[in-house]
Amino acid sequence: MSSDQYFLIPIFSLIDIPSSLMNDFLTQAYDGYSVSSQHEQQYAFRVLDTEDGSALRTPSRPPIASFRTPFQYPPRPRAPKDQCHIMWLLYRFEDFPHPNFIQNAHIELDEQTIKDRHSCMLTGSWQQDKYSIRVAFEASLSAAVMVHTSKNVKEAIQTLRNEAALDGGLLIEMPSKRTRSFQPLSDELKSLQQKKSDASQPTSWQPEGSRLPIFVTADIPLEMLNNIIESHKNWEFNEGEEVVFVDTPTVSELQGRANDDPFTSVPEIPFRNVSPEEINTFVLENFPGHAIHHQRFIVLDQVTAEDGSTCLLVDNESIQPSPRPGFLRDRWPQVLLTVQNIDNRNMGFEDFASEAAGHSGVVDFD
């Protein structure tokens, strides 16, 4: 197949990548890519290993003997990396003449790639906006193709982010290849759902008197639950934020409850194995008007039970006007600071998602 029959997805790096790691990346990316019959044109990666645009006309295939980046980080140490270097590289990239280079998605191999040896950063572009996600090597080409062929880049990236957050922060497998074993809402929970009334639901919540709900969807050990409560009470950034463990489907029972005392036994789990999307529906239809946060909530899920340190933050404001909520894998109790910043408009959901993409896929302030 001639090079003109390929869409080429650019691979950037600001640092030198060992040839063994570059070849691992390319091999796993191509092995993990499933050609879809709906795509008339093939996709391939092209490593930008030269500033000579006329030489960037063929796909990059393993083995690659060596790689030294032709790009040098611009001398702006105070500029945010995820804004500065990407904009700079894309400005340089516009001079490359190959007609089949795609313009709305690219891959970056960065310091985290060197560190973990199995992930890279995928960035989708729409007009002046950039949306990034941490992706495993084996999912990188499939994810880039999904972004390129999507009518809405932001929504495509958020779909991939949600899948990654459910897995612990890193996109390992494409949503189309996975069937998750979530359970539907029980009849008891469905009977509690009120009819939506846009007029009665406030467009934004008031921090005063509103509690941040925490849902449990997996079997979390009692000691871990009590450690979560204790860490919240002793957290250095605690400014009096209140949380409420949703261990009952009766919303009125959650009002006025103190949640700073340890559990003496494992609480009920009415939302066991329920998907975050269905919980989000329950929250939007039941919490407005009850002094309980309804635009963001926390889920302690199976990943929480396994790693003991992260949780799922669900934000149903993040990608409006789309009805799909945004998921973000964050650390406890750091997630409370994330919520504070989003609520106070100091930073947005997108800022934290981009920050996570530059690390392991989990928000990390350190």
Summary of the structure (lengths in Angstrom):
residues: 366
radius of gyration: 22.3
end to end distance: 46.9
largest distance: 69.1
contacts: 1102
relative contact order: 0.12
helix: 35%
strand: 18%
